[in-house]
Amino acid sequence: MTLDVRYAHRLGDFSLDIDFSVEARGVTALFGPSGSGKTATVNAIAGLMRPESGRIALAGETLFDAATGLTVPTHKRRLGYVFQDARLFPHKRVLANILFGARRTREKPAQSMIDDIVGMLEIGPLLTRYPANLSGGERQRVAIARALLAGPRMLLLDEPLASLDAPRKNEVLPYLERLGAASDIPIVYVSHSIDEVTRLADRIVVLNKGSVAAQGEVTDIMSRLDLFPLTGRFEAGAVVEAEILQHDEEDHLSEVEFDGGRLWLPRIDAAQGTRVRFRVRARDVVLALAAPEAISTNNILRGTVTEVRHDAGTYVDVQVACGATLLLARITHRSRKRLDIAPGREVFVIVKSINLDRRGGIAPRDAMVS
């Protein structure tokens, strides 16, 4: 099943010319700075905005076609939409709010479906409360439950964490992880936060100034040096998928293996063989020409420089292939010249710390190891 989006539209002085096609499975992030066209695009998919030209289709079904005049009404597209603000009915209790979503379906959902959604989002204790008595994170979880009970074939989440403070975001993120990993419903997730995107998304469509700058798997997009101005140079880093090999209970560490080698991460509460995702930030990587000895860092890999990005200022960004995985390092111009860092150069990659992002909420996002 694919999601095909191609449209052009003007919003005042702002022009949109969007064209992408992605596999509709897992989580697809629409990522970009504010004003890049993310919300307009998700509104066009939902039918809340009618573009001036183009075509939008899901699983081969045309939802919008300007050439033929076809526009499937929003309520017939079978898409669940969760906004930045939960938009719950203040006069209805939580249970009535989530059951309102089911009213959009022809058949009443089975009690087992209701129980599964309530259990997955852990909102059982909230069912008798009114929205005014919920935290921001709880309201968003209720809004997601309401959207799911409508039986959507795709879920649209428009910056669902944007209005929450950091503690509330950390409250909701594990549920979004669980939703992306456990649900068969594809998700389009809109965000300008690189932390959220790398933690949740399987693939990314990068928008900038009303057009598509790049699209692809999250591991590929986050390793591209040319996208640093959009993905954020300070937070830039490679996203790596690996498998748990073993646990060191005495030192509270877990060893994982990926196609570029093995690394030690903070103790992961998951069985051997579990797939995990982690992020290695460019600023946390050091390069060396010889194997370092007697240092505190546990994680040292071997790699080959594949690309160097030169910018004005103090630093250059280096892409290094460790097996089939591309890692990133940020070093000074002086270090590059002193070590003669250039494509083809064999190096040792010293990973100072690792950010464990996800699979299935197996560890807190800020868990790090040196």
C-alpha positions in Angstrom: 0.0 0.0 0.0 1.4 3.4 -1.0 0.5 7.0 -0.2 0.9 9.2 -3.3 0.9 12.9 -2.8 1.4 15.4 -5.7 -0.2 18.8 -5.5 0.4 22.6 -5.9 -1.3 25.3 -4.0 -0.9 28.9 -2.9 -1.5 30.1 0.6 -1.2 33.9 0.3 2.4 34.6 -0.7 3.4 31.0 0.1 3.6 28.5 -2.7 3.4 24.7 -2.2 4.7 22.3 -4.8 4.7 18.9 -3.1 5.5 15.5 -4.7 6.3 12.3 -2.9 5.3 8.7 -2.8 5.9 6.5 0.3 5.0 3.0 1.4 2.1 3.3 3.8 3.3 1.2 6.6 4.8 1.9 10.0 5.5 5.6 10.7 6.2 8.1 8.0 7.4 11.5 9.3 6.7 14.8 7.5 9.7 16.8 8.9 10.8 20.3 8.3 11.1 23.8 9.9 8.0 25.8 10.7 6.4 27.1 7.6 7.7 24.4 5.3 4.3 23.0 4.4 3.9 20.1 6.8 0.4 20.9 8.2 -0.9 22.0 4.8 0.2 18.7 3.3 -1.4 16.6 6.0 -4.6 18.7 5.7 -4.6 18.0 1.9 -4.3 14.3 2.6 -7.2 14.5 5.2 -9.4 16.6 2.8 -9.3 19.6 5.0 -7.7 21.6 2.2 -8.5 21.4 -1.5 -5.3 22.0 -3.5 -5.5 24.0 -6.7 -3.9 21.2 -8.7 -2.6 17.7 -8.4 -3.6 14.2 -7.2 -3.6 12.4 -3.9 -4.2 8.6 -3.6 -4.0 6.0 -0.9 -3.7 2.3 -1.7 -4.6 2.9 -5.3 -7.8 4.8 -4.4 -7.9 8.4 -5.6 -8.8 10.8 -2.8 -8.3 14.0 -4.8 -7.8 14.7 -8.5 -8.0 18.3 -9.6 -8.0 17.2 -13.3 -11.2 15.3 -13.0 -12.7 17.4 -10.2 -12.8 14.4 -7.8 -12.7 15.2 -4.1 -13.6 12.4 -1.7 -15.2 14.1 1.4 -13.2 14.1 4.6 -15.6 11.8 6.5 -15.4 9.2 3.7 -11.6 9.0 3.5 -11.4 6.8 6.6 -8.5 8.7 8.1 -8.0 9.4 11.8 -6.7 12.8 12.6 -5.1 14.0 15.9 -4.4 17.7 16.1 -1.8 19.6 18.2 -4.6 20.3 20.7 -6.7 17.2 21.6 -10.0 18.9 20.7 -12.0 16.8 23.1 -15.6 17.5 23.9 -15.4 19.3 27.3 -18.9 18.3 28.3 -18.3 14.5 27.7 -16.4 12.1 29.9 -13.4 10.3 28.4 -15.3 7.2 27.6 -17.9 9.2 25.7 -15.2 11.1 23.9 -13.5 8.0 22.6 -16.8 6.3 21.7 -17.6 9.3 19.6 -14.9 8.1 17.2 -16.8 4.8 16.8 -19.9 6.7 15.7 -18.2 7.4 12.3 -18.1 3.6 11.6 -21.0 1.7 10.2 -20.7 -1.0 12.8 -20.2 -0.6 16.6 -16.6 -1.8 17.5 -16.3 -5.0 19.5 -15.7 -4.5 23.2 -12.4 -6.4 22.7 -11.3 -3.7 20.3 -12.2 -0.9 22.8 -10.4 -2.8 25.6 -7.3 -3.3 23.4 -7.1 0.4 22.6 -7.8 1.5 26.1 -5.2 -0.9 27.4 -2.5 0.0 24.9 -2.8 3.7 25.7 -3.4 3.0 29.4 -6.4 5.3 29.7 -8.6 2.9 31.7 -8.3 4.9 34.9 -9.3 8.1 33.0 -12.6 6.9 31.5 -14.9 8.6 34.0 -13.0 11.9 34.0 -13.8 15.1 32.1 -11.1 16.6 29.8 -10.6 19.5 32.2 -9.3 17.1 34.8 -6.7 15.6 32.5 -3.1 16.6 31.8 -2.0 17.6 28.4 -0.4 14.2 27.8 -3.5 12.4 28.9 -5.7 14.4 26.6 -3.5 13.5 23.6 -3.7 9.8 24.5 -7.5 10.1 24.7 -7.5 11.9 21.3 -5.5 9.1 19.8 -7.9 6.5 21.2 -10.8 8.3 19.7 -9.1 8.4 16.3 -8.3 4.7 16.5 -11.9 3.7 17.4 -13.1 5.3 14.1 -11.4 2.4 12.4 -9.1 4.4 10.2 -7.0 2.9 7.4 -4.3 5.6 8.2 -3.6 7.8 11.2 -2.6 11.4 10.8 -0.8 13.0 13.7 -0.1 16.8 13.3 2.6 17.7 15.8 0.7 16.0 18.7 3.4 16.9 21.2 4.0 20.5 20.1 1.8 22.0 22.9 3.2 19.9 25.7 6.1 20.6 28.0 9.1 18.3 28.2 7.7 16.0 31.0 4.4 15.6 29.2 6.2 14.8 25.9 8.2 12.1 27.7 4.9 10.8 29.0 3.3 10.4 25.6 6.3 9.3 23.5 6.3 5.7 24.8 2.7 5.3 23.8 3.4 6.7 20.3 6.3 4.2 20.1 4.0 1.4 21.1 1.4 2.5 18.6 3.9 2.6 15.7 5.3 -0.8 16.6 2.1 -2.7 17.5 -0.5 -1.3 15.2 -1.1 -2.3 11.6 -2.4 1.1 10.9 0.1 3.3 9.0 0.9 6.6 10.6 1.8 10.0 9.0 3.5 12.0 11.8 4.1 15.7 11.4 6.9 17.2 13.4 9.8 19.8 13.4 11.6 17.9 16.2 14.5 15.7 15.1 14.4 13.9 18.4 10.8 12.8 17.9 11.3 11.9 14.2 14.4 9.7 14.8 12.7 8.0 17.8 9.4 7.2 16.0 9.7 7.2 12.3 10.6 4.5 9.8 10.9 6.9 6.9 11.1 10.7 6.5 9.8 13.2 3.9 11.8 16.4 4.5 10.0 19.5 3.5 11.5 22.9 3.1 9.9 26.2 1.8 6.9 24.4 0.3 8.7 21.6 -1.5 10.2 18.1 -0.9 13.9 18.3 -0.1 14.4 14.6 0.4 12.7 11.4 1.3 13.8 7.9 2.4 14.4 5.6 5.3 15.3 7.4 8.6 18.7 5.7 8.7 19.6 7.0 5.2 18.2 10.5 5.6 20.0 11.1 9.0 23.3 10.1 7.5 23.3 12.6 4.7 25.7 15.5 5.1 23.9 17.7 2.6 20.7 17.7 4.7 22.4 19.1 7.8 21.0 22.6 7.3 17.5 21.1 7.5 18.0 18.3 10.0 19.9 20.4 12.4 23.7 20.4 12.6 24.0 20.4 16.4 21.7 17.4 16.8 22.8 15.6 13.6 23.8 12.0 13.9 23.3 8.6 12.5 20.4 6.3 13.4 21.5 2.7 13.8 19.4 -0.5 14.0 21.0 -3.4 15.9 20.3 -6.6 17.7 20.9 -7.4 21.4 23.7 -10.0 21.8 24.1 -10.2 25.6 23.7 -8.4 28.9 26.4 -7.6 31.5 24.4 -7.5 34.7 27.4 -6.5 36.8 28.1 -3.4 34.9 24.5 -2.8 33.8 25.3 -2.8 30.1 24.0 -4.6 27.0 26.0 -5.5 23.9 24.4 -5.0 20.5 25.6 -5.9 17.0 25.0 -4.1 13.7 26.6 -4.6 10.3 29.4 -2.3 11.3 30.5 -4.0 14.5 29.5 -4.3 18.2 28.7 -1.6 20.8 28.0 -1.4 24.5 24.8 0.4 25.5 23.0 1.1 28.8 21.3 -2.1 30.1 18.3 -2.7 27.9 15.3 -4.4 29.5 14.7 -6.8 26.6 15.7 -10.3 25.6 18.7 -11.3 23.5 17.8 -11.1 19.8 15.6 -8.0 20.3 16.0 -5.3 17.6 16.8 -1.8 19.0 17.4 1.6 17.6 19.9 4.1 18.8 21.4 7.4 17.6 25.1 8.3 17.5 25.4 12.0 17.4 28.2 13.5 15.2 29.4 15.6 18.1 29.9 12.4 20.2 32.3 10.8 17.7 36.1 11.1 17.6 38.3 9.9 14.8 41.8 8.4 15.1 44.4 7.0 12.7 45.7 4.4 15.2 43.8 2.2 17.7 43.6 4.2 21.0 44.8 2.5 24.2 44.1 3.1 27.9 41.0 5.3 27.3 37.7 5.2 29.1 35.5 4.8 26.0 34.2 1.3 25.5 33.1 1.7 21.9 35.7 1.7 19.1 34.9 0.8 15.5 36.9 0.6 12.3 35.6 2.5 9.3 36.4 4.3 6.0 35.8 8.0 5.3 33.3 8.3 2.5 32.5 12.0 2.4 33.7 15.3 4.0 31.5 18.4 4.2 33.4 21.7 4.3 31.6 24.7 5.8 32.8 28.1 6.8 33.7 28.2 10.5 35.5 25.9 12.9 34.1 22.5 12.0 33.8 20.0 9.1 31.5 17.0 9.0 32.8 13.6 8.1 30.8 10.6 6.9 32.4 7.2 7.8 31.3 3.8 6.6 31.3 1.1 9.3 30.3 -1.9 7.3 27.1 -0.8 5.5 26.2 1.7 8.2 27.2 5.4 7.7 28.2 7.2 10.9 29.0 10.9 11.2 31.7 12.8 13.0 32.2 16.5 13.6 35.8 17.6 13.8 37.7 20.9 13.4 39.3 22.0 10.1 42.7 21.8 11.9 42.1 18.2 12.9 41.0 17.3 9.3 44.3 18.7 7.9 46.5 17.2 10.7 45.0 13.7 10.2 44.6 14.2 6.4 41.0 13.2 6.6 39.6 12.6 3.1 37.4 10.0 1.3 39.1 6.6 1.4 41.0 7.2 4.6 40.9 4.3 7.0 40.1 5.5 10.6 39.1 4.3 14.0 35.7 5.6 15.1 35.6 6.3 18.9 32.0 6.7 20.1 32.0 8.8 23.3 28.3 8.3 24.0 25.2 6.8 22.5 21.6 7.9 22.7 19.2 4.9 23.0 16.1 6.0 21.2 13.8 3.1 20.8 12.3 0.0 19.9 9.1 -0.5 21.8 10.1 1.9 24.7 12.7 -0.5 26.0 14.8 2.3 27.6 14.5 6.0 28.4 15.5 8.2 25.5 18.3 10.0 27.5 20.0 6.7 28.5 23.7 7.1 27.4 26.9 5.2 27.7 30.5 6.2 27.1 
